[in-house]
Amino acid sequence: MVRIWGEITPEVENIILRDFHANQPYEKLLTDITEFALSNGKLYLSAMIDCFDGMVVGWTIGTRPNADLVNTMLDQVIADLPEGCHPIVHSDRGCHYRWPGWIERMNGAGLIRSMSKKGCSPDNAACEGFFGRLKNEMFYGRSWTGVSLDDFSREIDRYINWYNHKRIKLSLGGMSPIEYRHHLGFAA
């Protein structure tokens, strides 16, 4: 047992071990939260990335990095999973992924938990990489002064939809994640 911020939870094994390769969709999923600091407040993005092709398979945006943010995202992903699919879901050791609501949802859907070593961001590098690309391509270098949190939230949604449907990746043969899945005969 590991004691974290007054909470006692069993330690979870790091199954991924920085092997971010997957042979099919929904085999290995990575999740984390990132923050956007704007002049009028902060927004948080909770996202789940598929190791197969980098597709963002679920996301929520909110003003607090809390259990509701991650649990809502996880509920969305679970609802969209193909029947009989029980992927590994890898996260950092944040309290969001140790709270009873998260654990109950994971267990109820038959998902396999995996967690990074404490304070080791390279253990979730593929998810961190998506956040870096998102911020470099749509956030940094632009003035967001005067943009409401609701409008910025819509911009993040637009980016993620563009990323999944249109943004090409050389590793996918110059296709977007959705195009790549269609090309291989997988449902998106």
N, C-alpha and C positions, 0 to 999 in steps of 0.2 A: 504494500500500500504506500502511496505517495501522498503527503499532505501538501495541498496547494491552497493558499489564501483561506485557510480555515476549512477547506473542503477536503474530504478524504475520498479518493477514487483509485481504483486499481490502475496500475501503470499499463499503458497500451503499447504493444510492440510496434516498432517501425518495420513494417512489412515491405514497403516500397524500396527502402535503402537506396534512394536516388536513382533507381531504374525507372525512368519515365517513359519507357517504350511499352506500347500495348499493341497486341495483334488484332484487336477488334474494338469497336465502340463499346463504351460502358464496362470495360475490363478494370481500368484504374482511373479514378477521379481524384482531383486535387482541389482543396478549398482553402480559402483564407479571406481576410477582410483588409481593405485598404481605405485610407482616409484622403479626402479632398478638402483642403482648407481654402475657403472662399472669403471674400471681404465681409460677407453677411452671415457667416456660419460655416459649419462643417457638414459634409455628407460622407457616408460610409457605404462602400460597395462590398457585399458579400457575394462571391462568385465561386462556381464550381467548373473546373476545366477538365476536359477529357484528354487523357494522355495519348489516345489514339491519333488525334489530329489537331489538338489544341482548341477544339470547339468549346465555347462557353455553353454548357448544357443547362445552367440555371444561374440566376442572379436576382438579388434584391438590393434596393438602395434605400437608405434611411438616415435619419439625423442622429441615431445612437447606435453604437456598436454593441448591441445587446443580444440576448437570446432570441427575441422575436425576429430580429434581422436574419440570423443564421437558420433558425428553425423554419421560417417561411420559405427561405431559399431551398432548404433540404426537402420540405414538403413538395415543392414544385418539381424538384428533380425526381423524387420518388414517384410522383404521379405520372411522369413522362418516361419512366424506365420501361424498356420492353419486358414483356411477360417472362418470368423466370430468370430475370437478370439480377445478379447479386454482386455488384462490383466492390472492389476495395475502395474505400474513401479515406484519403490521406489528408491530415491537417497538421497544424502546429499544435503545441500543447496549451493553447489559450483556453481560458475558462469557458468560452462559448461552446467548445467541443467536449467539455467535461461535465456540463450541466445535465441533470436528469432528462430534460425534454429532448435534448440531442441524442443521448444514449438510447432512450426509449424508442425514438423514431428509427434510429439505425438498427436496433435489434428487431423492431417490429417489421421492418422491410427486409430483414436478412442481409443487411449490408455488413461488410467487414471493415472494422476500424483499424487504422494505421496512424501513427503519430510520429512526428519528427522528434529528435532529441531536443531537450530544453535549450532554447536560445540558439538554435542552429538553422538559420534561414536557408542554407544550401540544400537541406533535406526536403524543402518544398520549392526548389528553384524554378520549376516549370510554371507554377502558379505565380510566383513572384515575377517571373519573366513576362507573363501576360500583363500584370499590373504595370510593369515598366513600359511595355509597348503602348498600352492604353494612354498612360500619362505623357509619354513622348509624342505620340501621334495626335492627341486631341486636347490635352490639358496644358502642358508647359508651352511657353512661347506665345500664349494668347492672353489677352486681358479679359478676365471674367468679372471685372468691376461692374456693378449694377445688374448682374444676372441673378435672378432669383434662384433659390434652392430648387424650386419646382422645375424651372426652365433648365437648370444645369442637370437635374436628374433625367430629364427628357433627352439631353445631349448624350449622356452616358448610355441610355437605352439605344439611341440611334447609332452610336459608335459600335456597341456590342452586336447589334443586328447587322451593321455593315461588315464588321469583322467576321461574323459567321457566314454571311452570304456572299460577300464581294471581295474581301481583302485576300489577295492571293499569297500563297506561301510557297517558296521554292521547294521546301521539303515535301510538299504535296503535289509536286509536278506542275506548279504554277496555277493551282486551283485553290479556291476557298475551302474551308472545312465542309460546308454543305455540298459544294460541287464534288469534292473528293468522295464523300459518302455516296452520293448518287452514282458517281463513276464506278465505284466498287460494288454497287448494288445494295448498299445499306440504306435503311430508312433514316432520314435526318431527324 
